[in-house]
Structures are given as C-alpha cells and as structure tokens.
Amino acid sequence: MTKMIDFQTDPSRYRHWRVEYDGPVARLVMDVDENGGLFEGYQLKLNSYDLGVDIELNDIVQRMRFEHPEVKVVVMQSGKDKVFCAGANIRMLGGAAHSHKVNFCKFTNETRNAYEAAEEESGQKYIAAIKGACAGGGYELALACNHIMLTDDSASAVGLPEVPLLAVLPGTGGLTRVTDKRKVRRDLADIFCSIEEGVKGQRAKDWRLVDEVIPNSKFDETVTARAREFAAASKKPDVAKGIALGPLNRKITDNAVTYDLVEVDLDRAARRATITLKGPEGDAPADMAAFEAQGDQAYMLKLCRELEDAILHLRLNEMEAGLWIFRTQGDAEAIAAHEAVLGEDHWLAHEVRQYWKRTLKRVDVTSRSLAAFVEHGSCFAGVLAELLFSVDRTYMMEGEFDGDNRPMAAITLTDANFGPYPMANGLTRLQTRFLGEPDCVDAAKGHIGEALEADEANDLGLVTMILDDIDWEDEVRIFMEERASFSPDAMTGMEANLRFAGPETMETRIFGRLTAWQNWIFNRPNAVGKDGALQRYGTGLRGDYNMERV
Amino acid sequence: MTKMIDFQTDPSRYRHWRVEYDGPVARLVMDVDENGGLFEGYQLKLNSYDLGVDIELNDIVQRMRFEHPEVKVVVMQSGKDKVFCAGANIRMLGGAAHSHKVNFCKFTNETRNAYEAAEEESGQKYIAAIKGACAGGGYELALACNHIMLTDDSASAVGLPEVPLLAVLPGTGGLTRVTDKRKVRRDLADIFCSIEEGVKGQRAKDWRLVDEVIPNSKFDETVTARAREFAAASKKPDVAKGIALGPLNRKITDNAVTYDLVEVDLDRAARRATITLKGPEGDAPADMAAFEAQGDQAYMLKLCRELEDAILHLRLNEMEAGLWIFRTQGDAEAIAAHEAVLGEDHWLAHEVRQYWKRTLKRVDVTSRSLAAFVEHGSCFAGVLAELLFSVDRTYMMEGEFDGDNRPMAAITLTDANFGPYPMANGLTRLQTRFLGEPDCVDAAKGHIGEALEADEANDLGLVTMILDDIDWEDEVRIFMEERASFSPDAMTGMEANLRFAGPETMETRIFGRLTAWQNWIFNRPNAVGKDGALQRYGTGLRGDYNMERV
C-alpha cells in the first residue's frame, strides 16, 4: 500500500455515493462500487467500505455545509437492495499494515464526528434510514447520525459482530456511542456486541439501538415524512445559495507539497516535516458579503482547506515523518483583520469558524510529535496562535538575530483564543493548558491584540522556551534530533495521554480510550496473526486463539 | 513465571519494607532486598520493585487502616542512601510475559489508588519524603501520595524516564497524575516525560511536580514537622486500638481454592472459574462493639477478605480462566442483618465499607468475562447484589425447578445499592446501569427490602435474562461455551469499553486510557522485541526502532 492517497475529490469523481438534493432535504445514497477499492486485492461487496469510500463521504459532508447551506436534513440510505452497509471491508483490513488500519480508523472517526456535529453546529440533521443488514461499521455510520430509523422485516437488523466474528472491536466509535450516546444498558450492550446476527425490529427499539422501527410497507413514506418534519422544525436560517469549493492548487514533489498558502517541506532523513503557513497578501474583505464573493479564494477559508489537506496527506502518506514543525510567515495584523470579518453573524462566517474548529481538532489528534517555531517574521495571531497551544512544544526567538531583519517574533492573541475553537474536551486550548493555574487564562486575555514578544509571551506561559541568537540553532536542533530518535510508539502513547487533560467527552473517549484498545487488539495475533480471525475470515474457520487472558 | 503468586503476607514475612509506628505518625520505609525478587533472573537493585514488593505494600496499606487506626499521617521514605526508588525492575519487565506485565501494572495501580484514597476515606494522609533519585515507578509511588517533599541537592530529582529510556509509558498512573492531579502544563509535562535525568530543586516545584523543596540540611526535621502538623490538623477521630487481620483459612488444590466463606471451582477445560459466596451461619452481631469483638472473624469482613484474595489469585495464577461465574448460597435476610450493623457510625464499620468498595472495584476492572447466576437458594442481597451490577451479565432462575427445593431465587436490594459503593466513575452501579433510564434507579429504590423474584427483578431491569426449568441449563451452557470461545483480547477491549459509561475520573482514565495505551506499547517490537528498548536496557545500546508512526 505505497501508492499516494489523495484526500481531494469532487462529485464528478464519486464512485460510491450519490447525493440527491431536493430543497431542504438531501438524500445521501451509499452505493459502493465493488471494483472501486483504493487498493488491489479486495472487492467492496455488500456496501462495505475502505478509505476511498470514506474520503468521498468526507467530501460530501464538507460540501453539504459550504455548497448546500439550504440543506437542513440529510437522509443516509443504501442504494443496494438487501444491505444497508456491511461495514469496513474485512479483506482490506486483513491485508493492511497496522499503521494503515489505525490511520484509516482515525479518519473515519473524524468523518463520523463531522456529520454527527453538523446538526448542533450548522442545523444539518442526519437521519439513517436502514433497510437490510446494517453491521459493524455500517451500524457505526448510523450511530453517528442524529436519528436512526429501521425497517421491520426479517432481513433488516443492526449489529456489531466484530467481536465474535473478527476478534476486533467496533473501532469507529461503535462501543462508545452504544454506551454514551444511545445509553444502552450494559448487559444488553454486552449481548448486542457478542452476537453475529444483530438485533431486529421492536427489540432494537426496546434496547435503545434505534429511534424508530417502521413496518416495511410504510418505511419509505415515513422516512420522507420524518425528513420533511425535521426540516420544517429546523431552526437553521434559510440560505439560498452556497459557495463552490474548487480544486486546490497543489503541487507534490519528492520533498515538498506546495499550495498557495501552505508549504510542506520534508526532510526524510531527519524524519521531519515542516509546515509553513503564509499570511494574507491582500487586504481583508470589507465584510462577509465581500468574503462570500471571494468564495473559496477568501484567505481564511483557503488557508484552512490547504492546511487540512496537508495534515491528511502527511498522516497517510508520510508515516515516518514523526515530527511536524509548524511555522508561519506574514503580517499578524493582517491575519487579525481577516479573522475579524468572521465575527459577523453570517452563515458562511459560521461555517468557516466551524471548519477551523474541526481542522484544529485534526491537529490535536494527530499521532506525531508536534512543535511550533515562533520565528522573526512570523504571524501567529488569533486562530493561527491556536496552533501554538495545540502542539506539544513551542520555541520562540528572543531578541535580535544576527543578519535577520524580519520583524521581531511576536504572538498576538485575539478573541479566537478564548472561545470559538474548543478542543474535543470542551475546553479552549488555553483553558486546557492552564488547568493548574486558571488565572493565567484571564491574564492572557488582558493582552488581547498586543504583539507579545518573547519575554512577555514567556511570562504569560504561552510558549515553552524562548531562545536568543546564541542558543536557538543548537537548542532546536537538539530537540528535533532527540525527538526523532525516540520510539514512535512511546511518543504516540505519551502524547495521547498528555494532550487531553481535563474533562472527557464522547469524542475524547473515542480517540483516547476506544482507539487505544483497538490499536492494542490490532497488534494481537488473535486478530491479525496468520491464524487470527481477520486472516481466516471467509474461510469458514474460526481464528485460532491463544486463550490466555491479558 | 509459572510458580503460584500468593497475595497473602504479614509483617513477619516482609523483606522489602518496614514500618515504624509512632502514635499518629507512621514511617513507611522502602528498603528493597536485592535478592528477594519474586522470580529468578533479576536483582532488585536501587530500590526497584517487582510484584512481590508491591504485595507487601498492599498488605501494609490494608493493615494500616484496620490494625493501626491511630495513624493519621504516613511518611513514605527510602531506607537506601542515594535513591528513593528506581521504579519497576526493568529486567523483570524484560523477562515477563505480556500478561504478567499487564496484570502487574493493574495490581500496582490498585495499590496506588488505595493509599491515595486513604486520606479522603479514612483520614490517613501519605507524604512522600524524597531523598535521592526518584524515577519512573518511584515517582509514581510519590505521585499517589497526598503531599510530595523533595530535598534540594544535586542527587535528588523526580523523573519519568520511561519514554526516552525504555520506549514504554509511565503506566502506573504516572502520565495521568501529571496532567490530572498535579495539573502540570502540557508542554512542560512533555519535556518532563522526555528527559532521562529528571527535574531537580526549585524547577520541580515551579513545574508543580512536587509540593515542597527543602534544603538538604533541613529536610529530615522539616518532614518530621510537617508530619506532626498534618497529624495535628487531621479530622480523623482518635481510635486507640485496631483489630488484627489474621491469616486466611485457605486451601488450594488442583481444581479449587477453598476458604471458609468462599469457594472457587476451576473447570480448566471449559476455561471457567465459579466463585461461590456463602451466607452467614450465625446471627448478626448486635452492634459494632460486638462486631469489633469478633474482629477478622466477623462475617462481613471475612467474606470481603476471602473474595479479594480469590480475585487476585485467579487474575495472576489462572490466566486462561476467561469466564468467572459468581454464585451465592445462603440466607438473604441474614446478609441484610449483618450488613445493617455497618450502618453504625463507627470507625470499623466505615473501614469495612471502604474495603468492600475497593474490592468491588477490583471486580469492575478485572479483565475477565464476568457473569452471575441467581439460583434458587442464593442470597444476592445488599452488597452482594452489587456483584450483579458489576458483572457483564446476570442469569436468574424463574419459577420452580424440578427436584430443587431450595428457596425461590430472589434479589434483595438494600441501601447498599444506592450510595455507599460507588464505581470508579463516581456513580453507583445502578446509576451506571440505568444511565439511559434514570427513573429506573428510583423505581428500584421503591423495592428496598423486598425479595424480588424473577419476574419482578426482570421488570425492574435488574437482571439480563430470566430462565425457567426448561431453558436454564441449555441457555447458560450455550452462554458459557460461547463466551469461552471468543478471542480473549477482543473480550478485554469490549468489556473495558462497555463497563464504564458515564463520567470519567482520574481512576477511570488510568484503567481505561493509560492502561490501554501501555498495553498496546507492551505489544510493540520497539519496546518488547528482541532489539527493543526493554531487552537492550543496560547494554549501552538503544532500542532498534521501526520509525513508522502509527
């Protein structure tokens, strides 16, 4: 699996999904092309999916919010006759490297979270309309919807057969949503997760696994009625027209990925990627009407799209780049001006903010060591300063550097750092940072709008280390070399534990707890060994298990 | 590592710790016997520990509460000159099976939690008085204390060098207590967990890693003064005399472990252990004075001690017994009477309740499939009924069974099921069970004291399944066979996710998140492979790492 995985797509290229738009209601039809797998060696039978199918879904969810703001209800349904979705493709999982499995699950989790949150964030409510078998990852697709409707016939059931059938967990939020979202009684959940055939009809409703069970003969009309009803009750403001998300201007070469505003430089020998974000060149749009006219070329939107693509590209295609360094170059005041326009009460401003929120969360859960360098000429202001509080460490230049005539390194806080971009734990990054000294959040707030140079930023606790011209080069070099020398697994485990202090949410549990257990199981011979359940799936033989309990 | 591990010990047998009692202050001195390892093949140098060292510590913490209720402050210190504690013994870890490592960490975690909670629960406050190197598991010992004092000299430092040195995590709560208890700023925590040499002096205080830094010349006197001060300020009521915890009456044979009140039957072919708890034979003590006179022979205390020992024995010595079945036989009313005495406001009643709380939590976090059978003649009343809500599934006999003249199966709820025994998540087991239908908790409360037979117990949602004479045998057999056939790893992961719905606490995070990541790393070649860091430790060679990030 070494071919490059591209996260960019558009409706003209979809092979697995189609969307039928009808005013406030959209039909999202899953109709997976068996022969459209991302890699060789498996067929995507029974609406099973691989990363390619999920890349399309992610694209749809994103376009729904920007290109189709008129949509208030999305009905997710199957284009196949007897199956809703059979879940992640087992042969794909059986053949995939451990790292691919883990990153595949992370991306699918992010996509589920994105459409699950679309109701609360943007008033786009997802309904799962289930006809036919809905198993494993298929039921996890439904679990992330806001309302689950199941037809009542002998063939239609929801199930999580991973444990009995494959010796792995329902790892795309399945277990967590069963306990925390659906609040299924734990002994019933235990039964539900132990049976291959799933649960049908009224029992599915009684056990809180679905919201409605409907006779087959009335299913389609009830789904349609429910969609209209939800649309009518929606509080989402009417928006007539969205903006188009055109293709990114991206150039991939051996050691770089270059966009208009983002540049990724790879130093493979040093196992390092440097991600540089550029400040805006033109003036900020006067208001959101002007922003909307710029569409996908508006700086704040374009930067976010490019950053997101760079993150996804690096995660799946550059597995050995274990350290990412974030840099910025540009005019901090200009950033603040561009960002200020997003304060307007406007649908598009709202969507752009939500998009930054999601993208910053992608940074938070990225299993790489993350650092930021606040250099002279940088523009860590507002939402870009959030990157400083997302990464593991921040190094900042202090004082004049010989031969460097760029503006003095500074950090500029704005309102963006105190509310609109919460982490998965529900707190802002500064609140999480200062959990032990909550007064520091207020102290920082008192300096909104100021260009905080090294000493002041350090006193306020905003950076890890400030370094002058004498020390900078050696210190950051030693840090980078040291970091790149540690065991990547230990780094992943350490960072997953250190990054999310404070409260837990369903989201932090999915990434922190469920994922960790799934990763463990994805390493165990009972699941992935040559006689393990994943390899033996479809042979009629059960996995040959070591029965020792750990 | 196949020799039997015995969790029972007493002060006459300690090799690694000594305790000096002096009124309200006890000195707990760690002075590990290098040659006293539980297994062959390693020496416990530099106060490093293995499971045997922790079994003694667990015994001390327990006796402190029952035998020495006069103690209000415990000072944990080292008996060696230049080292506080070097942490878990690396050669032991390097040589141990994956399952031993995981169960070792679980037990040490439970011991840390037990003395950490002793201040809040029983007014026994633990001080860590650190002189010399305090690294890894050594610092984790200190982190679980309620107050950390560090001497200020060139040799004394606290550190978590696991990640850089061993490519594993500080898995005994280290990472979680750094972020959640000490609330160390995350970038400083990142540095702290990445450096081998640890942090000394004032910086350790500034970074919130310790509570006090004291000049070496004044250290001993300051520790003594602080201990007296805390003892004087303690709200713990004065208790002149404790009760002695004598040896358990236990007989271990090939297929059974037999105590006075608990019987464990092993069916190794079926990979199953059946744990039967017997009801009391004599009358309940009239009051806590009578209970105290009975001492360790009092039913409620004796039963808990035997149950705890059985749990620990099965966990470490019977790894393939993947399914535990809990049964009871006896008089439910008698149980309720014995339990009612514990309602008295009396130090010993309080300690016995806290002990049940800890023991029930041991059940909750046990990585085995757990079930309870409510049979005719059973006595699941009050605290014993908590077992029903701790296990994964409960099967109950319904109606008369042919040839069975024992009293009809029933469940009796008491106040014990509605408050005194919270789970690690801070909720009662019934609250957790009914997270989706909180009214069910009140409904159950309305039936306190009633003998609830199958239909009623089922209607109240207290059992998973009720089965009559015709179905019982087949159904429970199928359940047991099926359960024993699943991949143990998948079961462990599933159960860890399903058992703890609702809020998270530091404790649930340690067992749910930190442990899961550590287990994953304990399976990765970078840590445990033949060229991994654990094997290479001490050779001067760093681990040979696969640098792919997962």
Interface residues (C-beta under 8 A of the other chain):
Chain A: H98 S99 V102 N103 E162 V163 P164 L166 A167 V168 L169 L175 T176 V178 T179 D180 R182 K183 V184 R185 R186 D187 L188 A189 D190 I191 C193 S194 R208 R271 M319 E320 A321 G322 S367 R368 D392 R393 T394 T432 R433 F434 L435 G436 E437 G461 T464 E482 R483 A484 S485 F486 S487 P488 D489 A490 M491 T492 G493 M494 E495 A496 N497 L498 R499 A501 G502 P503 E504 R509 G512 R513 L514 A516 W517 Q518 N519 W520 I521 N523 R524 N526 A527 A533 R542 G543 Y545 N546 M547 E548 R549 V550
Chain B: H98 S99 V102 N103 E162 V163 P164 L166 A167 V168 L169 L175 T176 V178 T179 D180 R182 K183 V184 R185 R186 D187 L188 A189 D190 I191 C193 S194 R208 R271 M319 E320 A321 G322 S367 R368 D392 R393 T394 T432 R433 F434 L435 G436 E437 G461 T464 E482 R483 A484 S485 F486 S487 P488 D489 A490 M491 T492 G493 M494 E495 A496 N497 L498 R499 A501 G502 P503 E504 R509 G512 R513 L514 A516 W517 Q518 N519 W520 I521 N523 R524 N526 A527 A533 R542 G543 Y545 N546 M547 E548 R549 V550
